[in-house]
Amino acid sequence: MIRHEKHDIGDDEIRVISSRTSSGKSGSTHKGSRCKGMWIFVCAVIIAVIVSAIVILPKILDTSDDYDLVVELPSPTVQQEVTAQVSVDEQPLMKPYTDISEKMVDGMRFLVFTPRDAVPSLAVGDDVLDDSTAVLVAQAADVRRDNGAILGAFVLDGELISRGQSKSGFCAIVDGSLTIGVATATPMLEKAIESEGYFFRQYPLVAGGCAIDNRPENKALRKALVLLGGEPAVILSLERMKLNDFSRALVAMGVEDAIYLVGSEGYGFARDASGEMVTFGKRGSQSAPNTSYIVWR
Amino acid sequence: MPPKIIFATSTELVALPPAAVVCISADGNYSMIRTASGDTYTLTLQLGVIERRIASMIDESDNRFIRIGKSLIVNRDFIASVSITRQRLVLSDSRTFRHEETASREALKALKDFIEKEYRHD
């Protein structure tokens, strides 16, 4: 779920803080420039008129060809794969496992790991790799090369063990519910702390079904934590690709929200319904002590 | 003992007399409180939450704190100079410390107008 931060004051405004209003917000707000706001309003009206014309006109003309041009649907192949996956989800199984499927987008192959009946959490250190109750494990936050510290804010069992906001994507786990979002500041961090939950930051890849541009241009094996059909999953590319191409492929698969996970050789594994273990990446003999994992049990 | 403003999260607590708080600036998920003694406190609270807590704890007649844009709250008692062209706000007690903050030109103009108007009324 994308959390859009609500700013109740603009950067061009000031406000005297007073206890006189019950909400605790002062009533006296002073604006530096009203002309700017007026122009924004006029632009918004013009844009609304243009968008309305684009959306409504084809319907008025009632030409199905034009309508197809307006509404972009995912390719039929992807649609079928997603539908099949949803039907599997309806099977009531209590024992946790990971549903593993393969998808193809523009000739590129991807593996989709969808945990079933499992609860997500975060872990630091390699002990989790020997946890027989874990059904899906993937490396989560990046580790700084200079000092070995976790990059960005990281909450473990409600304890803030790393601060910072190096990347705007985040994953919060509150009361077992996983939220993916994009925000430089999010109340989910406090919620994760207060609920003794979990939080980490990574590159944002997809927000609200739209791909987000990222700087890295190199090709590598990519991995993402996604919300697909409202359910969390881990998707990894089986071929080396640019980060932006990976984001677009996720959108084509129907992913609503996604953040990056430690890719390339970042180690992880999944256990399917029969208990068979599928591994990805390389397990190093001496990984950094602060290597973090998202894990479903 | 004068009343204090208390900022508390599940893991941290900072209690300060209002007169000691110079400014509070936002930094992503964090807010940094700067005091007249030079101390700084970083809290995992967003500035909007801090603003509401200040409003709920100060006296009705206390209007020393001003929110400037999305990223800054200042104690007006420490405002030493406002420069719209340089987009600079200097906070100082004119004796022991001097601290600079930046804000938008529009917000600083609104602040300057507001302070001038207040002093005219006084």
Interface residues (C-beta under 8 A of the other chain):
Chain A: H7 D8 I9 G10 D11 D12 E13 I14 R15 V16 I17 S18 S19 R20 T21 S23 G24 K25 S26 H30 K31 G32 S33 K36 A153 G158 E159 L160 R163 Q165 T184 A185 T186 P187 L189 E190 I193 E194
Chain B: T9 S10 T11 A26 D27 G28 N29 Y30 T42 T44 L45 Q46 G48 V49 E51 R52 R53 I54 A55 S56 M57 I58 D59 E60 D62 N63 F65 I66 R67 I68 G69 K70 S71 I73 A103 S104 R105 E106 A107 L108 K109 A110 L111 D113 F114
